[in-house]
Amino acid sequence: MPLESWGRYPKAHQAAVPVHWRSDPLPRVHGSLLPFGQGRSYGDCCLNDGGTLLTTGRLDRFIEFDAGRGLLRCEAGAQLGEILAFLVPRGFFLPVVPGTQIVSVGGAIANDIHGKNHFRAGTFGRHVARLELLRSSGERAICSPEGNADLFAATVAGLGLTGLITWAELRLRPVQGPFIEAETVPFRGLDEFFALDADSSQRFEYTVAWIDPRPRGLRGLYFRGDHSTRTAKIRAAAKPAELPIDLPGFAVSGPTVAAFDALYHARGRLRGGRRLSRYAPFFFPLDAVGRWNRVYGKRGFLQFQCAVRDEAALDALLDRVASSGLRTSLGVLKTFGDVPSPGMLSFPRPGATLSLDFPNRGAEIFALVDALEAIVRDGGGAVYPAKDARMSPATFAAGYPRLAEFERFVDPAFSSSFWRRVRAA
Ligand SMILES: Cc1cc2nc3c(=O)[nH]c(=O)nc-3n(C[C@H](O)[C@H](O)[C@H](O)COP(=O)(O)OP(=O)(O)OC[C@H]3O[C@@H](n4cnc5c(N)ncnc54)[C@H](O)[C@@H]3O)c2cc1C
């Protein structure tokens, strides 16, 4: 099966060479190289049309676990889900996790991913103590915030363009068990969202909202939670409370407005104060259905994720979507804090971040996404490369002011479909 990104758009034709050992040299190929993790990026930052992908699925060994110092060293192809399965019984958790656990460590670093706790923990890259980077010159650079600091800052959020990360050492956070004290609160409108968010971010470690932008106004469900100190005694009672049982099916299929209705009207069941959830349904609800991206068919879908500074920009984006008459699947809305990101091209910045999925229906969807991009650019925001398939060079340059500095660290043998698009003259 050809390698593709999660959105299945755009298509790319490329060779694939698996990396088996971290000691392997880079292969000699015609054309450019690009590392590939689990292909959970939506657009083309993990694609290399006409070139070669270095697949890292087999580069997945744990190298060293130091419980005393709370450190794990592992190969870059190790998946976050495998790491959590190892760590949680030992009383540790990853400080930052995205909305799926089927993500490699290399991919998490190269997009400097964020989680539901950005306002407290910042991005994934902040918790990387050091990493090894294999360059096409054959050099193996050990990079950290203290040593080779510039190359480290270019490689975190470096979109796979600075070389192949072979291993990384991650700082861990302690937890007392596998449970999350979770709560769901329905809301209407952005004012209610921001009020809930201001209160929740003081009291909870993890926050995120799912939204349905409709012409008659926004409605949403706000999820918040903390790691629980409760242990195995309540394990049996925890199962039925897990959330959200039916979600993946209706979240991704058919008219998702109806899906959202089903979820919204189930709020009586969902509300009920705090309840106990295992960590996986709380953090990774969509992982319950493998490869759910296929429900959009071969043409795939586009996810648009942006960061904006203020409510006015958010309002304009949501109005534009609602008035387009085009259906979006469930959207996600959360706020970013001001914890500095370590990468030159890191996406998170203070403000709010909105993501929306659109089935790929060609011109009408492209026009809408382009209009949203213009609102973001004009408002001084940024589009997230991990989710992007269309951003223009101008929008990329405007959203990432350290681009020129970053370019100095791009390995001459590495490139991607994304990079060629956003750097096109
Ligand atoms: C359901 C779902 C929910 C998500 N939720 C979030 C979220 O909450 N927050 C968030 O930030 N993101 C989220 N994402 C996006 C995802 O976390 C990122 O796209 C992540 O980078 C994917 O990792 P991957 O291993 O699949 O890497 P790929 O998608 O295969 O590659 C991503 C980039 O990493 C580079 N790369 C991969 N391995 C290496 C390596 N060893 N060395 C150097 N570069 C490498 C690639 O070249 C590419 O540029 C979500 C994705 C999905 C499908």
The ligand as a MOL file (V3000), in Angstrom:
LIG
                    3D

  0  0  0     0  0            999 V3000
M  V30 BEGIN CTAB
M  V30 COUNTS 53 58 0 0 0
M  V30 BEGIN ATOM
M  V30 1 C -6.5270 11.9110 15.3830 0
M  V30 2 C -5.3320 12.8270 15.4320 0
M  V30 3 C -5.2120 13.7120 16.4750 0
M  V30 4 C -4.1050 14.5800 16.5440 0
M  V30 5 N -4.0270 15.4430 17.5900 0
M  V30 6 C -2.9830 16.2990 17.6700 0
M  V30 7 C -2.8590 17.1910 18.7630 0
M  V30 8 O -3.6780 17.2120 19.6760 0
M  V30 9 N -1.7780 18.0190 18.7970 0
M  V30 10 C -0.8300 18.0190 17.8080 0
M  V30 11 O 0.1220 18.7970 17.8960 0
M  V30 12 N -0.9260 17.1780 16.7540 0
M  V30 13 C -1.9720 16.3190 16.6650 0
M  V30 14 N -2.0600 15.4540 15.6190 0
M  V30 15 C -1.0050 15.4950 14.5830 0
M  V30 16 C 0.1650 14.5640 14.9120 0
M  V30 17 O 0.4530 14.5750 16.2910 0
M  V30 18 C 1.4070 15.0380 14.1810 0
M  V30 19 O 1.1560 15.1710 12.8210 0
M  V30 20 C 2.6190 14.1350 14.3900 0
M  V30 21 O 3.7560 14.7810 13.8840 0
M  V30 22 C 2.4400 12.7880 13.6670 0
M  V30 23 O 3.5210 11.9320 13.9890 0
M  V30 24 P 3.9210 10.7410 13.0160 0
M  V30 25 O 4.8200 9.8130 13.7740 0
M  V30 26 O 2.7310 10.1680 12.3890 0
M  V30 27 O 4.8180 11.5170 11.9650 0
M  V30 28 P 4.5700 11.7310 10.3970 0
M  V30 29 O 3.2250 12.3180 10.2040 0
M  V30 30 O 4.9160 10.4970 9.6550 0
M  V30 31 O 5.6720 12.8460 10.1160 0
M  V30 32 C 5.4990 14.1410 10.6490 0
M  V30 33 C 6.7920 14.9420 10.4550 0
M  V30 34 O 7.7920 14.3810 11.2960 0
M  V30 35 C 8.9670 14.1040 10.5320 0
M  V30 36 N 9.6060 12.9430 11.1730 0
M  V30 37 C 9.0260 11.7590 11.4830 0
M  V30 38 N 9.9470 10.9400 12.0490 0
M  V30 39 C 11.1160 11.6390 12.0930 0
M  V30 40 C 12.4370 11.3210 12.5190 0
M  V30 41 N 12.7560 10.1320 13.0560 0
M  V30 42 N 13.3910 12.2670 12.3780 0
M  V30 43 C 13.1160 13.4870 11.8610 0
M  V30 44 N 11.8710 13.8300 11.4360 0
M  V30 45 C 10.8920 12.9190 11.5430 0
M  V30 46 C 8.4470 13.8450 9.1330 0
M  V30 47 O 9.4390 14.0660 8.1550 0
M  V30 48 C 7.3280 14.8600 9.0260 0
M  V30 49 O 7.8310 16.1240 8.6720 0
M  V30 50 C -3.1180 14.5570 15.5130 0
M  V30 51 C -3.2370 13.6530 14.4620 0
M  V30 52 C -4.3270 12.7870 14.4140 0
M  V30 53 C -4.4350 11.8090 13.2620 0
M  V30 END ATOM
M  V30 BEGIN BOND
M  V30 1 1 1 2
M  V30 2 1 2 3
M  V30 3 2 2 52
M  V30 4 2 3 4
M  V30 5 1 4 5
M  V30 6 1 4 50
M  V30 7 2 5 6
M  V30 8 1 6 7
M  V30 9 1 6 13
M  V30 10 2 7 8
M  V30 11 1 7 9
M  V30 12 1 9 10
M  V30 13 2 10 11
M  V30 14 1 10 12
M  V30 15 2 12 13
M  V30 16 1 13 14
M  V30 17 1 14 15
M  V30 18 1 14 50
M  V30 19 1 15 16
M  V30 20 1 16 17
M  V30 21 1 16 18
M  V30 22 1 18 19
M  V30 23 1 18 20
M  V30 24 1 20 21
M  V30 25 1 20 22
M  V30 26 1 22 23
M  V30 27 1 23 24
M  V30 28 2 24 25
M  V30 29 1 24 26
M  V30 30 1 24 27
M  V30 31 1 27 28
M  V30 32 2 28 29
M  V30 33 1 28 30
M  V30 34 1 28 31
M  V30 35 1 31 32
M  V30 36 1 32 33
M  V30 37 1 33 34
M  V30 38 1 33 48
M  V30 39 1 34 35
M  V30 40 1 35 36
M  V30 41 1 35 46
M  V30 42 1 36 37
M  V30 43 1 36 45
M  V30 44 2 37 38
M  V30 45 1 38 39
M  V30 46 1 39 40
M  V30 47 2 39 45
M  V30 48 1 40 41
M  V30 49 2 40 42
M  V30 50 1 42 43
M  V30 51 2 43 44
M  V30 52 1 44 45
M  V30 53 1 46 47
M  V30 54 1 46 48
M  V30 55 1 48 49
M  V30 56 2 50 51
M  V30 57 1 51 52
M  V30 58 1 52 53
M  V30 END BOND
M  V30 END CTAB
M  END
